[in-house]
Amino acid sequence: MPAKNTLKSTHLATVDDASWDRFKAAQASKLATLAPPWLVWPVVAGIGHAAHTLWGTGPGAAWSAIGLTLGTGVLSGVTWLVSHTRGVLGRGSATVTTFATGMWVTSCSVAGIGQPVVTWFFLAGGVTVCTGWNIRTVIRAKVGLSGVTDPLAFLFDQGKESTGLDGARMATVKAGERKIEAAMALPAGQKTVGDVQKKTEHIEGAMGLPPGTLSVAADTDRADRAKVTLSDPRIMRAPIPWPGPSRPGASIAEPVRPGVWQDGDDVADTIPGSHRQFMGKTGSGKSIGGAWDYLAEIITRHDVAVFAADITKGEQTLGPLRPALHRFETTKQGVRSLINDIEAQLKPRTDWLSARGYVNWEPGCGLAYWVLWLEEFPDIGDALGDKGMETFLRLLKAVRSAGGTIVMSLQRSDWTQMPTIARGQLANMCFGVANSHDAAFGLSEAQEDAGARPELWGSSQPGMAYLDAPGIPIERIAMPLRTFAWLDASGKPDTAAIAAHAAQWPAGSKSVDEFTAAITAHATVAAGARTVGEPDPMDDAEGDADGGWSAADDLTTEDPDPTMTADIDDPIEDDPDDEEWEFTRPEPTMTAAEARQALRDRIAAWAEEGREDFTTADLSEVWTGAGLSRQWAQNQIRRLREQGVLGYDDEAQRHLLLAVSDAA
C-alpha cells in the first residue's frame, strides 16, 4: 500500500509540474505578443541620440532635420498604402505611429535627448503608443479580428496548410444573404482544380463549416483558378412548399422551376434538347418531388404533349396527373404500344420539319413538343423484350431532334437496369442514394470530380438532389438543390393538390398536330381495347425475350420408340415398378467466368467456320453445362450486341456474327 501511495503521489506531482509548465508557457506566449512595442521603444531612443551625435551640431543639423522630415513623410505615406487591407482604425494607428516616431527622431537629432521637452515627449508619447498597441492586441485576441476585411480569406489561410493547399489563396468576390462567391488562386504548376475538389471535405473541416458547404468548379479562363461557392446546407433540411407554376402559358422552351438551389436561387432547367435520368433510392423523393414538380411545370406550357407510363405502381404516382397527360399507360401491352406508336410517328415528323426548313424542333414550328415520362424504367425495359428495347433505343437516339425528351426514373442505373448505350444519352438528376458506389451510377463524371455526395442524404432528406444537364452552370452541378414539397397538413403527399392542379391544365384543351393526335388516339390500349382483328406489332415482344424459343429447338435426339403413340385424351396409368424421383438441376461443369469464355469461344469458332448467324438455342450446351439458365445466355448475347460484336435479323429472328474475332 505505501508503494501505491508513493506512486500516486509521484504521478500527481508530475501532472502538477506539467500543468504548471503549460501555464507558464501560455502566460509567456501572451506576454510575447505584448512585448514588441516596448522593445522597439528604446531602439527609437538610440536612433534619435545617434542622429544628434552625428549631425546635431553645426551646418549638418539643418540638413539632418530636412532629410529626416522628408523620410518621415515618405514612410507615413507608404504605411498608409500598404495597410489598405486593414480596417480604418488599424490603418490609421499604423500611419500615426510611423509619423509620430519619425518626427520625434527628427526633433531629437536637432535638440538632443537631454532637452526636457524631447525627453517628456519620449516618455509620455512612448508609453501612450506602446499601451495603445497592447490594448489593440488584447481586444483583437478576445473579440475577433475587426481589422480583417475578408473573413473568408483569413479563415481559409488559417487551415489551408493542414489540407495540403499551402500556397493557395482565396478571396471573396460577392457576398449575399444566402451565398458567398469566391475565387481561389492555386500555386501555378503545383495544384489543380481537381486537387481542390477532392479535398472539399477536408477544407470544410479545417474551416469549421458544415458538410456540403463548399462547391468548387473550374475557371474556364484560367487553369490555376477555381470558382468557389459557399452556402449553408442546413437551410435545406425543411421541406419547401410548391409556390405554383413559374411561367404558366409559356413555351416548353422556357426553363422550368422544379426546386431551389442551396444558395437560395431558383433552379432553371431547360427541357428541350436532352433526355433525363432520375435516380435515387426508395424514399429519396424522385417521384413525389422530381416527377410531380417537373410535370406540374411542364403541363402548364402551351406547346407540349406528355406521354407517360408506370407499369409497376400503376396509378399511384402519376394517376393524379392523368387529366393533364395526353396518354398514360399502366400495362405491359399498353407501354409496348406506346413506344411503338411514338417510334412510328418519328420519321413522318422529322420529314415534316425538314420540308419546312427546320433542322431541329423549335418553338413556334407548329408541332407540340413530346415528353415521354417512364417511371420504374427497369420494369418497362423487361416488358419491352429484346425487339421492343431495340425500338426504344432507336427512339431515344432520334426523338431529340424531332422534338422530344425521354425521362427515365429508377433506383439504381447499373448495366442490369439500364442499357449502357441509353445511359450515355442522358442528363443526370441524382437524389439520395445508399452509398458512394450507388452514387457513381447517378452522377456524371464532372459531378463526381466536383465532390457531389448524394449518399449523405439517403432517404432522410427527400427531394434533395444534384442536377447536371445542358444549361446548368458548371459551378452548380455539384451544388445541392431541393425540389418543392407537395405535402398536406399531416406531412403526407398531397395527391388532392396535384390532382387539382392537373385538372386546371387538361390535355384535351391543347391543340396538337397530326402526329401527336395519332399517338393520343391509341390511349385506350391501357384498357386492352385494341380493335378486333388489328395485330399488335409488339405482341411478340414477350417471346423475343427468349429469342423465339420453342421446345423443338432443344431436342437433339431421335425418338427412341416411334411405334409408341398416344392421344391427348388417353388416360395415364402409373407404373408400379417406377421409383419416385425429382427433377434436379445438373451439376455445373464450369464457373460463370468459364461459361462466358466458352460462349465467346463457341461464337468465334462459328465465325472461323464461315457461319453467319445462329439462334439462342444453338448455345444450349454452354448454359446447361454451366448449370445456368437460358436468360443468362440472352444477357450475354445482349451485351455482345451492345458492344457491336453481334447483330440481329428481325425477319429471320437470328443473331448475326459481325466482329466476333475482336471479342474472342
C-alpha positions, 0 to 999 in steps of 0.5 A: 500500500505505501508503494501505491501511495508513493506512486500516486503521489509521484504521478500527481506531482508530475501532472502538477509540474506539467500543468504548471509548465503549460501555464507558464508557457501560455502566460509567456506566449501572451506576454510575447505578443505584448512585448514588441512595442516596448522593445522597439521603444528604446531602439527609437531612443538610440536612433534619435541620440545617434542622429544628434551625435552625428549631425546635431551640431553645426551646418549638418543639423539643418540638413539632418532635420530636412532629410529626416522630415522628408523620410518621415513623410515618405514612410507615413505615406507608404504605411498608409498604402500598404495597410489598405487591407486593414480596417480604418482604425488599424490603418490609421494607428499604423500611419500615426505611429510611423509619423509620430516616431519619425518626427520625434527622431527628427526633433531629437537629432536637432535638440538632443535627448537631454532637452526636457521637452524631447525627453517628456515627449519620449516618455509620455508619447512612448508609453501612450503608443506602446499601451495603445498597441497592447490594448489593440492586441488584447481586444483583437485576441478576445473579440475577433479580428475587426481589422480583417476585411475578408473573413473568408480569406483569413479563415481559409489561410488559417487551415489551408496548410493542414489540407495540403493547399499551402500556397493557395489563396482565396478571396471573396468576390460577392457576398449575399444573404444566402451565398458567398462567391469566391475565387481561389488562386492555386500555386501555378504548376503545383495544384489543380482544380481537381486537387481542390475538389477532392479535398472539399471535405477536408477544407470544410473541416479545417474551416469549421463549416458544415458538410456540403458547404463548399462547391468548387468548379473550374475557371474556364479562363484560367487553369490555376483558378477555381470558382468557389461557392459557399452556402449553408446546407442546413437551410435545406433540411425543411421541406419547401412548399410548391409556390405554383407554376413559374411561367404558366402559358409559356413555351416548353422552351422556357426553363422550368422551376422544379426546386431551389438551389442551396444558395437560395436561387431558383433552379432553371432547367431547360427541357428541350434538347436532352433526355433525363435520368432520375435516380435515387433510392426508395424514399429519396423523393424522385417521384413525389418531388422530381416527377410531380414538380417537373410535370406540374411545370411542364403541363402548364406550357402551351406547346407540349404533349406528355406521354407517360407510363408506370407499369409497376405502381400503376396509378399511384404516382402519376394517376393524379396527373392523368387529366393533364397527360395526353396518354398514360399507360399502366400495362405491359401491352399498353407501354409496348404500344406506346413506344411503338406508336411514338417510334412510328410517328418519328420519321413522318415528323422529322420529314415534316420539319425538314420540308419546312426548313427546320433542322431541329424542333423549335418553338413556334414550328407548329408541332407540340413538343413530346415528353415521354415520362417512364417511371420504374424504367427497369420494369418497362425495359423487361416488358419491352423484350429484346425487339421492343428495347431495340425500338426504344433505343432507336427512339431515344437516339432520334426523338431529340431532334424531332422534338422530344425528351425521354425521362427515365426514373429508377433506383439504381442505373447499373448495366442490369437496369439500364442499357449502357448505350441509353445511359450515355444519352442522358442528363443526370438528376441524382437524389439520395442514394445508399452509398458512394458506389450507388452514387457513381451510377447517378452522377456524371463524371464532372459531378463526381470530380466536383465532390457531389455526395448524394449518399449523405442524404439517403432517404432522410432528406427527400427531394434533395438532389444534384442536377447536371444537364445542358444549361446548368452552370458548371459551378452548380452541378455539384451544388445541392438543390431541393425540389418543392414539397407537395405535402398536406397538413399531416406531412403526407403527399398531397395527391388532392393538390396535384390532382387539382392542379392537373385538372386546371391544365387538361390535355384535351384543351391543347391543340396538337398536330397530326402526329401527336393526335395519332399517338393520343388516339391509341390511349385506350390500349391501357384498357386492352381495347385494341380493335378486333382483328388489328395485330399488335406489332409488339405482341411478340415482344414477350417471346423475343425475350427468349429469342423465339424459343420453342421446345423443338429447338432443344431436342437433339435426339431421335425418338427412341420408340416411334411405334409408341403413340398416344392421344391427348385424351388417353388416360395415364396409368402409373407404373408400379415398378417406377421409383419416385424421383425429382427433377434436379438441376445438373451439376455445373461443369464450369464457373460463370467466368468459364461459361462466358469464355466458352460462349465467346469461344463457341461464337468465334469458332462459328465465325472461323467456320464461315457461319453467319448467324445462329439462334439462342438455342444453338448455345444450349450446351454452354448454359446447361453445362454451366448449370445456368439458365437460358436468360443468362445466355440472352444477357450475354448475347445482349451485351455482345450486341451492345458492344457491336460484336453481334447483330440481329435479323428481325425477319429471320429472328437470328443473331448475326456474327459481325466482329466476333474475332475482336471479342474472342 
